[in-house]
Amino acid sequence: MDAQGSEQRLVLPLYTLDSPLVLLPGILYNVSFPRYKAAAFLARYREKAGLVPVIQSVLQEYEFDGPTLEIGHLSEKAVSGIATFHLAEIHCRLLAPVNAAETEPGAEMDWLLVAVFPNTMKILENVDPREPDMAVVCRVVAISDDSNTLKFTLQAIVRARPTNMLTKSETEFAVAWFESADDVKRLSQGLNSATSALFKLIDAFLESYKNALNTQDQKPDLLTLNPLANALFLQLAALKDFSRSYATLQKICALGANLASAYELLRVVDLTAAIVPLPNTKKLQILKENSLAERALLAGAIFGEMAEIFDKIRQNSDLANHWYHAEATGLQKATFVANQLKSIRVVLDGILNKKQLIQKQILRRKNGPVNVSKRKSIVGDKPGDKPGDNAQNGSAHDGNEEDDEEDDLGAITEFIKKQLPHITSISDDSKRLLVKEFRRVKNAPPGNGDYHVIRNYLEIVADMPWDTYVSRFSTNLEIDIDVARASLDQDHYGLQHVKTRLLQYLVVLKLLGAHAEKEYANGVASVSNKDKQTKESAVSGHAREPPAGGSIIVPSRAEKGGHELEKVLQKQLDDMRKLAAKAGKEKALLASKNNKSPIIMLSGPPGVGKTSLAKLIATTLGRNFQRISLGGVKDESEIRGHRRTYVGAMAGQIVQALRKSRSMNPVILLDEIDKVVGGVSSGARVNGDPAAALLEVLDPEQNTQFVDHYLGFPIDLSQVIFVCTANDPQNLSRPLLDRLERIEVDAYDYSDKLVIARKYLLPRQMKRNGLFENLVNIPEYVMKKVILDYTREAGVRNLERNLGTICRYKAVEYSESLASPQKSYNDTVEEYDLAHYLGLPFSGSSNEIVENPVMSAKYGVVHGLSYNTDGSGLVLIFESIGFDSGKGTTSLNMTGRLGEVLMESAKIGLTLIKNAFYRRLLNVDDSSTLLQKLNNMEIHMHVPSGAVQKDGPSAGITMALLFLSLVLQRPVPSNIAMTGEITLRGLVLPIGGLKEKILGAHLTGQIDKVIVPRENRRDVLEEYVHKINDSHRLNALLKDDELGEYKDSSPEDYFADKYGIRIVYAKEFWDVIRLVWGGDLIANVEHSRLEEYHL
C-alpha cells in the first residue's frame, strides 16, 4: 500500500450498536451483549473462529444452522476483505512490505473483525437520512463469559466509510490508513491550546469536588449539589482506569505540542475525544468528519466549549456558596435544602414507578412471548440492521434486560398454547398436567413460594426438544452406506466388528424407510381407486361416503347442474386424499420408530478408543452427541432426577443431556458404567441404587415410557442411541449386563499401533505443537522402538504422550534453527535420540528368559502366559527348586503373591504327576523310585515380580510340567511358552485372552512356540478371519476344525509369519509332554489305556 495512497476498498461484516455508544479509533472498549445476541453475532464467524473454546461453548447452546434460526457464514468477499485488512494493518504498523503468506490472519481471534456503526437514532433526536455514515473497524480481542451476558473487548482500529451496501450484514468500505492535512503544525498548536486549557479546568474541578466531598468545614461547598457537576464527576471517576488514561493523555498532548505528522494529530484528536467526558452527540460529530483539518478544528472548538462548561460550573458554585453562606437567611437555607430533597424524591419515585409498572405487566401477561418469531427479530438485528430495531439502554451494555422475566413467561405461554397441542411424544394425560401447572403459575403472584418452583419446572419442559429429530440424512432412504463406511474407515483404524454393527443399523434404517415409502405409495394408490369408484357412482346419482364418516347424498344431474356436482365431488376427493396422505405419513413415521436404537457397551482396556468411537457414531449418523460420566455416581437421583418437593430439585442427567443436545435422538455416551456405585455389590441404600435405575433407561422395551422424577410424566428414549463404556464388565449387575449388546474392543498389537501412530497420532501432535507436516519424520524402526520399549499399555494414550514429547523437542530445535542460521535442523528422529527425548526405556523380560544363573539348574523352569488387567499379555517365569526333606511327605511352598485359583491348580498338577508315576504312565526306568523321590521332596515354586498379584485358571499345565521337569531333571526349552488349565484327569481346559498372550510372547523376542488348549483354536480362527477381513472363510474353517485332525493350517501359518510364533494345541496333558520332549516319554500311556478297558 502506498503511504500516500488513496483509500483502500474492501468488504467487511458490519454491526449497528443498540446503545448510544460512540466508538473512536485507538481505544479499547468493553461492551456487554445479551447471551443470545452475542451467539448470533459469533455464529457468522463459526467457520474461521469456531474452535476458540468460549465461542465453541456459546454456539453449542443454540442451533444457527437450522431453517428457523439460520445465520449465514462470512461470504468469500468478506473473508478476503478481513485478510486484506490484516495485511494492511501489519504494513501500517511496520511501515514495511509484508509477504503475501501473512495475508491470512494467524490466530482465530484475528478473524473477529467487524465495522461498527453508532446508533444515530439513539444519539440524535432528528436524524437526517442524507447525512453520511461513518463506521469504525473493530477487532474482538477478548471474550469473557458470564452467566447471562458475554463481554467483548473491542479494539477500535480505524475509520471506515461505507461505499456500497451489498447485504444487510456486509458492506463495501473505504478505509483511509494515511490521512493528510495542510499546515499540521498550526492545527496542532491550536488543538494543544484548547486541550491545555481544558485539562487545567478538569484538574481544578476534580480537586474542588473531592475537597467538597471530604470537607469537615462548617461551611460546606455546594458544588456536590449541582446536577451537572455530579454527572461530570461520575463520568470522570466511574472509569476504573480513568486516572491512568487521563495522565497518559496529558503526557501525549504535552509531548505533541508541536506535532509534525498527521498521524500523531489524528491520534491526539481521537484519544482526547474518547477520554474526556464529551456528550455522544459531540463524539459523533468528530467521528463523522471526513477531513482531518476540519476534524481538528471541530475538536478544538468542542474542547473549548467543554472548558467553558467547567469554568461556568466553578463560577456558579462560587456564586451559590457566597449566597448560601453570606446572604441567605435561615428560612431560605431550609427551603433550599427542602427543595433539593424534594427533587431527589421525585427522581426516586420515577425509578420505583417504573419497576412497579414492569411488575404489573408481568402479572397481566400483556407482553408477547419470546418464541421463534421473537428470536428471529433478535437474529434480525444482525450487523447491518437499522438502528433502533431493538431497544436497549446503557453506554456499555448492548442489550435490554428489563423484559427478561416477561419474555420467559411469554415463552411458557407460547409453548402451552401453540406448541403443546401438536406434540405427539407427550400423552394427553401429561398435557393436562402441564396445562394445570400453567394455570397455577398464571394465577399465583410472583411472591408466592410455589411460583418460582412451578415456573422453573415449566421452563425446563418448554426447553425440551419435543418431536425434534436430528440426522445427517433428511430421510432414511437417503442413507448412503458407502459414504458411512468411508467415514468410519477414515477416522478409526481397525475395529471392524464395531463398524460392522453400526453399518447394520444404518442398513436396517434404510430398509425400514423403503417399507414406509411403499406403504405410503399403497395409500396413494387406494385413493386413486376410490377416486375412480366415486366418479362412477356419481353418474348413477349418488356419491359414496367419505372416509371421515357421515353419509353425504349428492343430487343427480337432473336435480342439480353438472358444474355444482363437479365441485362437490372434487371437495370429497380432496378430503379423501388428505386423509390418505396423513395416514401414509403416520405409517412412515411409525415404521421408522419400530426399529429400536441399539444399546451398545464397548468393553476393553483403557486407551483403545471407546469414547472416540461413540463420537464417531454420532458423526457418522449426523446426530448430536452428549457424554454422561457415571464414574462414582452413587445417587439414583442423578439418573432419574429429584422430585419437585425438594429444595433445589433438578432433572436427571438423561433429561439434561436431551436438553443440551436439542434433539430427542442424540447419541448419549454413558462413560465408565462399570464404575457406578452399585452393580454386583448393590444393596439397600438411603440414596437408592443408580445401577438399578439404569435398568429402565437401557431396556428397549421400557425406555419408551421413561419417567424422570422431576418431569413427572413419561418420555420416549427409544430413538436415543446409548453407548456405554466399561473396563471390567464383570462389575455390572447381571440384569444390567443382560440388557447391553456387548462389543469387545481388544488391545492393539504393535503393528496396529504403528499404523495408528503414523496415520493419526503423529499428525495430530504435530498440529498441536505448531509444526508443519514435513518437520518431524520418525522412521518405522524408531516408531517400533517407541512402542515396544517406552510404553506398556493396551491402548495408545501413553504412545501419543511420547509422540507429543518428541514433537515439543523438535519444535524447540526448529525455533532455534530459525533464530540462529548457524544451527541446522534435522527433521528425522533417530534411535539414539530417544534417550534424550524420552529418557530410559522400560526394562524388558527377554533377558530373564534366556539367562541361567550359576546357582540354579536348567530344569524346573517353565514359561507361562498371563493376561493383565490393562489388556496386555505377559510371559511369566515359573521357577522351582526341589530337595530331599526326609519327612516322607511332599512339601510345596509357593511365593510370588499367587491367588487361590493358582495355588489350587498347582496342587492339582502335583497330584497328577504323582498319579502318573504311581500308574507307571511315563516311559522311565524306575517309576517307583521317582515316586518315592517326589514323596520326600520339599518343593519351592516362585513366580517373579512378587509385588504384582497373580491369579487365574490358565497356568495348570505350566505348573504340572514344572513339577515333572523338576523330578525328571529334564529342562524345558526356553523358546516354549504355554497356557491352559488342567484337571485331575489330565484334560487341558480353554482359557481367555489368547490374542494378548500371544502378543506378549512375541514381544519378548525369545519365544517361537506357544502351547494352547485345543478348544482355543476357535479363538485363533476368529482372530485370523478378523485380521484378513474375510468373514466368508470362517464357515469353511469351522467345518475343518470339527474334524479330529484339521487340514487347513493357514491360521497358524499366518501367526507364524506375522509374529514369528508357531501355535500348537494340547487336548490332554500328555500332548503337552509330547510337544515339549517328544513322544518317547509317553509310550506307556496307550498301553495303560488298553489295560484299563481290559482290551
Long-range contacts (C-beta under 8 A, 24 or more apart in sequence): 1-88, 1-91, 1-92, 1-177, 3-95, 3-178, 4-178, 4-180, 5-177, 5-178, 6-176, 7-161, 7-174, 7-175, 7-176, 8-84, 8-88, 8-174, 8-175, 8-176, 8-177, 9-163, 9-172, 9-173, 9-174, 9-175, 10-80, 10-81, 10-84, 10-85, 10-172, 10-173, 10-175, 11-75, 11-77, 11-78, 11-80, 11-81, 11-166, 11-170, 11-171, 11-172, 11-173, 12-78, 12-81, 12-82, 12-85, 12-113, 12-114, 12-115, 12-137, 12-160, 12-170, 12-171, 12-173, 13-44, 13-74, 13-78, 13-113, 13-114, 13-115, 13-169, 13-170, 13-383, 14-114, 14-115, 14-116, 14-117, 14-135, 14-162, 14-169, 14-170, 14-171, 14-383, 14-384, 15-41, 15-114, 15-115, 15-116, 15-117, 15-382, 15-383, 15-384, 16-116, 16-117, 16-118, 16-119, 16-381, 16-383, 16-384, 16-385, 16-386, 16-387, 17-116, 17-117, 17-118, 17-119, 17-387, 17-398, 18-119, 18-122, 18-381, 18-387, 18-388, 18-390, 18-391, 18-392, 18-398, 18-399, 18-400, 19-119, 19-122, 19-392, 19-393, 19-394, 19-395, 19-396, 19-397, 19-398, 20-118, 20-119, 20-122, 20-123, 20-280, 20-395, 21-118, 21-119, 21-280, 21-395, 21-396, 21-398, 22-118, 22-123, 22-280, 22-283, 22-284, 22-287, 23-116, 23-118, 23-136, 23-138, 23-154, 23-156, 23-287, 24-136, 24-156, 24-270, 24-271, 24-273, 24-274, 24-283, 24-286, 24-287, 25-136, 25-156, 25-157, 25-158, 25-159, 25-270, 26-156, 26-267, 26-270, 26-271, 26-274, 27-156, 27-270, 27-271, 27-274, 27-275, 28-141, 28-153, 28-154, 28-155, 28-156, 29-138, 29-153, 29-154, 29-156, 29-396, 30-151, 30-152, 30-153, 30-154, 30-396, 31-151, 31-152, 31-154, 31-396, 31-397, 31-398, 32-146, 32-149, 32-150, 32-151, 32-152, 32-396, 32-397, 32-398, 32-399, 33-149, 33-150, 33-151, 33-152, 33-397, 33-398, 33-399, 34-148, 34-149, 34-398, 34-399, 34-400, 34-401, 35-61, 35-148, 35-149, 35-150, 36-62, 36-375, 36-378, 37-378, 37-381, 37-398, 37-399, 38-149, 38-150, 38-152, 39-64, 39-150, 40-64, 40-71, 40-378, 40-379, 40-381, 40-382, 41-114, 41-382, 41-383, 42-112, 43-71, 44-71, 44-72, 44-73, 44-74, 44-169, 44-382, 44-383, 45-74, 45-111, 45-112, 46-73, 47-73, 47-74, 48-74, 48-79, 48-108, 48-111, 49-108, 49-109, 49-111, 49-112, 51-108, 52-108, 52-109, 52-143, 54-143, 54-144, 54-145, 55-143, 57-145, 58-145, 58-150, 60-660, 63-662, 64-379, 68-372, 68-375, 68-376, 69-372, 69-375, 69-376, 69-379, 71-379, 71-382, 72-169, 75-167, 75-170, 77-166, 77-170, 78-170, 82-111, 82-113, 85-113, 85-137, 85-175, 86-110, 86-113, 88-175, 88-177, 89-157, 92-177, 92-178, 109-139, 109-140, 109-141, 110-139, 112-139, 112-140, 113-137, 113-138, 113-139, 113-140, 114-138, 114-139, 114-140, 114-383, 115-160, 115-162, 115-171, 115-173, 115-383, 116-154, 116-156, 117-387, 118-280, 118-284, 118-287, 119-387, 119-388, 120-284, 120-387, 121-386, 121-387, 121-388, 122-387, 122-388, 123-280, 123-281, 123-284, 124-281, 124-284, 131-288, 132-161, 132-288, 132-290, 133-161, 133-162, 133-288, 134-159, 134-160, 134-161, 134-287, 134-288, 134-290, 135-159, 135-160, 135-161, 135-162, 135-173, 136-160, 136-287, 137-173, 137-175, 148-401, 149-397, 149-399, 159-287, 161-290, 165-384, 167-384, 168-382, 168-383, 168-384, 168-385, 169-382, 169-383, 169-384, 170-383, 170-384, 171-384, 178-262, 178-263, 179-262, 179-263, 179-266, 179-292, 180-262, 180-292, 181-262, 181-265, 181-291, 181-292, 181-293, 181-296, 182-293, 183-293, 184-259, 184-260, 184-261, 184-262, 184-265, 185-258, 185-259, 185-260, 187-265, 187-293, 187-296, 187-297, 188-256, 188-257, 188-258, 188-259, 188-264, 188-265, 188-268, 188-296, 189-257, 189-258, 190-296, 190-297, 190-300, 191-265, 191-268, 191-269, 191-296, 191-299, 191-300, 191-303, 192-253, 192-256, 192-257, 192-258, 193-300, 194-299, 194-300, 194-301, 194-303, 194-304, 194-307, 195-253, 195-268, 195-272, 195-303, 196-253, 197-303, 197-304, 197-307, 198-276, 198-303, 198-304, 198-306, 198-307, 198-310, 199-250, 199-253, 201-307, 201-310, 201-311, 201-314, 202-236, 202-246, 202-276, 202-310, 204-310, 204-314, 205-229, 205-232, 205-233, 205-310, 205-313, 205-314, 206-233, 206-236, 206-237, 208-314, 208-317, 209-233, 219-321, 219-325, 221-317, 221-321, 222-317, 222-320, 222-321, 222-324, 223-313, 223-317, 223-321, 225-320, 225-340, 226-313, 226-316, 226-317, 226-320, 228-309, 228-313, 229-313, 229-317, 232-277, 232-309, 232-310, 232-313, 235-277, 236-277, 242-275, 245-275, 246-275, 249-275, 262-292, 265-292, 265-296, 266-292, 266-295, 269-295, 269-296, 269-299, 272-299, 272-303, 273-299, 273-302, 276-303, 276-306, 278-302, 278-306, 358-402, 358-403, 358-406, 359-446, 361-406, 362-405, 362-406, 362-409, 362-446, 363-445, 363-446, 365-409, 365-410, 365-413, 365-442, 367-403, 367-406, 367-407, 367-409, 367-410, 368-410, 369-407, 369-409, 369-410, 369-411, 369-412, 369-413, 369-414, 370-407, 370-408, 370-410, 370-411, 370-414, 371-410, 371-411, 371-414, 371-415, 371-418, 374-407, 374-410, 408-455, 408-459, 409-455, 411-459, 411-462, 412-438, 412-441, 412-455, 412-458, 412-459, 412-462, 413-438, 415-458, 415-461, 415-462, 416-458, 416-462, 419-462, 419-466, 422-467, 423-466, 423-467, 424-467, 425-466, 425-467, 425-664, 425-715, 425-716, 426-466, 426-713, 426-715, 427-713, 427-714, 429-713, 430-713, 430-714, 433-712, 433-713, 434-458, 434-461, 453-644, 457-644, 457-710, 460-651, 460-655, 460-659, 460-710, 460-711, 461-711, 463-659, 464-655, 464-658, 464-659, 464-715, 465-658, 465-659, 465-661, 465-662, 465-663, 465-664, 466-664, 467-664, 468-662, 468-663, 468-664, 469-663, 469-664, 469-665, 469-719, 470-622, 470-623, 470-624, 470-661, 470-662, 470-663, 470-665, 470-666, 471-621, 471-622, 471-623, 471-665, 472-620, 472-621, 472-622, 472-623, 473-622, 475-513, 476-509, 476-510, 476-512, 476-513, 476-514, 476-516, 476-592, 477-510, 477-513, 477-514, 477-517, 479-506, 479-507, 479-509, 479-510, 479-513, 481-506, 481-507, 481-510, 484-620, 487-616, 487-619, 487-620, 488-616, 488-620, 491-612, 491-616, 491-619, 492-609, 492-612, 492-613, 492-616, 493-752, 493-755, 493-756, 493-759, 493-760, 494-748, 494-752, 495-609, 495-613, 495-745, 496-1026, 496-1029, 497-743, 497-744, 497-1026, 498-602, 498-613, 498-743, 498-745, 501-598, 501-600, 501-741, 501-743, 502-617, 502-620, 505-597, 505-598, 506-620, 506-621, 508-595, 509-592, 509-595, 512-591, 512-592, 512-594, 512-595, 513-588, 513-591, 513-592, 515-591, 516-587, 516-588, 516-589, 516-590, 516-591, 516-592, 517-588, 519-584, 519-587, 519-588, 519-591, 520-584, 520-585, 520-587, 520-588, 523-580, 523-581, 523-583, 523-584, 523-587, 524-580, 524-581, 524-584, 526-580, 527-576, 527-577, 527-580, 530-576, 531-573, 531-576, 534-569, 534-572, 534-573, 534-576, 535-569, 538-565, 538-569, 543-568, 543-569, 543-572, 546-572, 546-575, 546-576, 547-575, 547-576, 547-579, 547-580, 548-575, 548-579, 593-718, 593-719, 596-700, 596-718, 597-665, 597-700, 597-718, 597-719, 597-720, 597-721, 597-722, 598-721, 598-741, 599-698, 599-700, 599-721, 599-722, 599-724, 599-739, 599-740, 599-741, 600-721, 600-722, 600-723, 600-724, 600-740, 600-741, 600-743, 601-673, 601-723, 601-724, 601-725, 601-726, 601-729, 601-740, 601-741, 601-742, 601-743, 602-723, 602-724, 602-725, 602-726, 602-743, 602-745, 603-725, 603-726, 603-727, 603-728, 603-729, 603-742, 603-743, 603-744, 603-745, 604-727, 604-744, 604-745, 604-746, 604-747, 604-794, 604-871, 605-727, 605-747, 605-793, 605-794, 605-795, 605-869, 605-870, 605-871, 605-872, 606-727, 606-793, 606-794, 606-795, 606-797, 606-870, 606-871, 607-793, 607-794, 607-795, 607-796, 607-797, 607-798, 608-745, 608-746, 608-747, 608-748, 608-794, 608-795, 608-796, 608-871, 609-745, 609-795, 609-796, 610-725, 610-745, 611-669, 611-671, 611-725, 613-723, 613-745, 614-667, 614-669, 614-723, 614-725, 615-667, 615-669, 617-667, 617-721, 617-723, 618-666, 618-667, 618-721, 621-667, 621-721, 623-663, 623-665, 623-666, 623-667, 623-721, 624-661, 624-662, 624-663, 624-666, 624-667, 625-661, 625-666, 625-667, 625-669, 626-657, 626-658, 626-660, 626-661, 626-666, 626-667, 626-668, 626-669, 627-668, 627-669, 627-671, 628-653, 628-654, 628-657, 628-668, 628-669, 628-670, 628-671, 629-671, 629-672, 630-670, 630-671, 630-672, 630-673, 630-675, 630-676, 630-690, 631-671, 631-672, 631-675, 631-676, 632-675, 632-677, 633-676, 633-677, 633-690, 634-676, 634-677, 634-678, 634-685, 634-687, 634-690, 635-687, 635-688, 635-690, 636-687, 636-688, 636-689, 636-690, 636-692, 636-693, 637-687, 637-688, 637-709, 638-690, 639-690, 639-693, 639-694, 639-697, 640-693, 640-707, 640-708, 640-709, 641-708, 641-709, 641-710, 641-711, 642-709, 642-710, 643-709, 643-710, 644-710, 644-712, 649-710, 650-710, 651-708, 651-710, 651-711, 652-708, 652-709, 652-710, 654-697, 654-706, 654-708, 654-717, 655-708, 655-710, 655-711, 655-715, 658-715, 658-720, 664-716, 664-719, 664-720, 665-719, 665-720, 665-721, 666-720, 666-721, 667-720, 667-721, 667-723, 668-720, 668-721, 668-722, 668-723, 669-723, 669-724, 669-725, 670-694, 670-698, 670-722, 670-723, 670-724, 670-725, 671-724, 671-725, 672-725, 672-726, 672-727, 673-724, 673-725, 673-726, 673-732, 674-726, 674-727, 674-728, 674-729, 674-731, 674-732, 675-731, 678-733, 679-731, 679-732, 679-733, 679-736, 680-730, 680-731, 680-732, 680-733, 680-734, 682-733, 691-732, 691-733, 691-736, 692-733, 694-736, 695-735, 695-736, 695-739, 697-722, 698-722, 698-724, 698-736, 698-739, 698-740, 699-739, 728-869, 746-871, 746-995, 746-996, 747-794, 747-795, 747-871, 747-872, 747-995, 747-996, 747-999, 748-794, 748-795, 748-796, 749-995, 749-999, 750-784, 750-787, 750-788, 750-999, 750-1003, 751-1058, 753-787, 753-796, 753-799, 754-780, 754-783, 754-784, 754-787, 756-796, 757-783, 757-786, 757-787, 757-796, 757-799, 757-800, 757-803, 758-783, 761-796, 761-799, 761-800, 761-803, 762-803, 762-807, 764-800, 765-800, 765-803, 765-804, 765-806, 765-807, 766-807, 768-804, 768-807, 769-804, 769-807, 769-808, 769-810, 769-811, 770-811, 771-807, 771-810, 771-811, 771-814, 774-827, 775-810, 775-814, 775-825, 775-827, 776-806, 776-807, 776-810, 776-827, 776-829, 777-827, 777-828, 777-829, 778-803, 778-806, 778-828, 778-829, 779-828, 779-829, 779-830, 781-831, 782-829, 782-830, 782-831, 782-834, 785-831, 785-834, 785-841, 786-834, 786-838, 788-1003, 789-834, 789-841, 789-842, 789-844, 790-834, 790-838, 790-841, 790-842, 792-842, 792-870, 792-872, 793-870, 793-872, 794-870, 794-871, 794-872, 794-996, 795-871, 802-838, 805-837, 805-838, 806-837, 806-838, 809-836, 809-837, 844-1003, 844-1004, 844-1005, 845-874, 845-875, 845-877, 845-1004, 846-1004, 846-1005, 846-1006, 848-877, 848-944, 849-875, 849-877, 849-974, 849-1004, 849-1006, 849-1007, 850-974, 850-1006, 856-881, 857-969, 857-971, 858-971, 859-965, 859-966, 859-968, 859-969, 859-970, 859-971, 859-972, 860-962, 860-965, 860-966, 861-962, 861-965, 861-971, 861-972, 861-974, 862-958, 862-959, 862-961, 862-962, 862-965, 862-972, 862-978, 863-958, 863-972, 863-974, 863-976, 863-977, 863-978, 863-1007, 864-954, 864-955, 864-958, 864-959, 864-977, 864-978, 864-979, 865-954, 865-977, 865-978, 865-979, 865-997, 865-998, 865-1000, 865-1001, 865-1010, 866-950, 866-952, 866-954, 866-955, 866-997, 866-1000, 867-952, 867-954, 867-992, 867-993, 867-996, 867-997, 868-996, 871-996, 872-996, 872-999, 872-1000, 873-993, 873-995, 873-996, 873-997, 873-998, 873-999, 873-1000, 873-1001, 874-1000, 875-977, 875-1000, 875-1001, 875-1004, 875-1007, 876-943, 876-944, 876-950, 876-955, 876-958, 877-943, 877-944, 878-941, 878-943, 878-955, 878-958, 878-959, 878-962, 879-941, 879-942, 879-943, 879-944, 880-939, 880-940, 880-941, 880-942, 880-962, 880-963, 880-966, 881-939, 881-940, 881-966, 882-937, 882-938, 882-939, 882-940, 882-966, 882-967, 883-937, 883-938, 884-933, 884-936, 884-937, 884-938, 885-936, 885-937, 885-938, 886-936, 887-936, 887-938, 888-935, 888-936, 889-935, 889-936, 890-914, 890-934, 890-935, 890-936, 890-937, 890-938, 890-939, 891-937, 891-938, 891-939, 892-939, 892-941, 893-938, 893-939, 893-940, 893-941, 894-940, 894-941, 894-942, 895-940, 895-941, 895-942, 895-943, 895-946, 896-942, 896-943, 896-944, 896-945, 896-946, 896-950, 897-946, 897-947, 897-948, 897-949, 897-950, 898-943, 898-950, 898-951, 899-949, 899-950, 899-951, 899-952, 900-951, 901-951, 901-952, 901-953, 902-950, 902-951, 902-952, 902-955, 902-959, 905-953, 905-955, 905-956, 905-959, 905-981, 905-982, 906-941, 906-959, 908-956, 908-960, 908-982, 908-983, 908-984, 909-956, 909-957, 909-959, 909-960, 909-961, 909-962, 909-963, 909-982, 910-939, 910-959, 910-960, 910-963, 911-984, 912-960, 912-982, 912-984, 912-986, 912-1069, 913-960, 913-963, 913-964, 913-967, 915-984, 916-964, 917-967, 919-1088, 920-1084, 920-1088, 921-1082, 921-1084, 921-1085, 921-1088, 922-1081, 922-1082, 922-1084, 923-1080, 923-1081, 923-1082, 923-1083, 923-1084, 924-968, 924-1081, 930-967, 930-968, 933-967, 934-963, 934-967, 937-966, 937-967, 939-963, 939-966, 953-981, 953-989, 953-991, 954-979, 954-980, 954-981, 954-991, 954-992, 954-993, 955-979, 955-981, 956-980, 956-981, 956-982, 956-983, 956-988, 956-989, 957-981, 957-982, 957-988, 957-1011, 957-1066, 957-1069, 957-1072, 960-1069, 960-1072, 961-1072, 961-1073, 961-1076, 964-1073, 970-1077, 972-1076, 973-1009, 973-1076, 974-1006, 975-1006, 975-1007, 975-1008, 975-1009, 976-1007, 976-1009, 976-1010, 976-1011, 976-1075, 976-1076, 977-1001, 977-1007, 977-1009, 977-1010, 977-1011, 978-1010, 978-1011, 978-1012, 978-1066, 978-1072, 979-1010, 979-1011, 979-1012, 979-1013, 980-1011, 980-1012, 980-1013, 980-1016, 980-1066, 980-1072, 981-1013, 982-1069, 986-1068, 986-1069, 986-1070, 987-1067, 987-1068, 987-1069, 988-1013, 988-1014, 988-1066, 988-1067, 988-1068, 988-1069, 988-1071, 988-1072, 989-1013, 989-1015, 990-1015, 990-1016, 991-1016, 994-1019, 994-1020, 994-1023, 995-1019, 995-1023, 998-1055, 998-1059, 998-1061, 998-1063, 999-1059, 1001-1061, 1002-1059, 1002-1060, 1002-1061, 1007-1061, 1008-1060, 1008-1061, 1008-1062, 1009-1061, 1009-1062, 1009-1064, 1010-1061, 1010-1062, 1010-1063, 1010-1064, 1011-1064, 1011-1065, 1011-1066, 1011-1072, 1011-1075, 1011-1076, 1012-1063, 1012-1064, 1012-1065, 1012-1066, 1013-1065, 1013-1066, 1013-1067, 1014-1065, 1014-1066, 1014-1067, 1014-1071, 1016-1065, 1017-1041, 1017-1046, 1017-1051, 1017-1065, 1020-1051, 1020-1052, 1020-1055, 1020-1063, 1021-1051, 1023-1051, 1024-1050, 1024-1051, 1024-1054, 1024-1055, 1027-1054, 1027-1058, 1028-1054
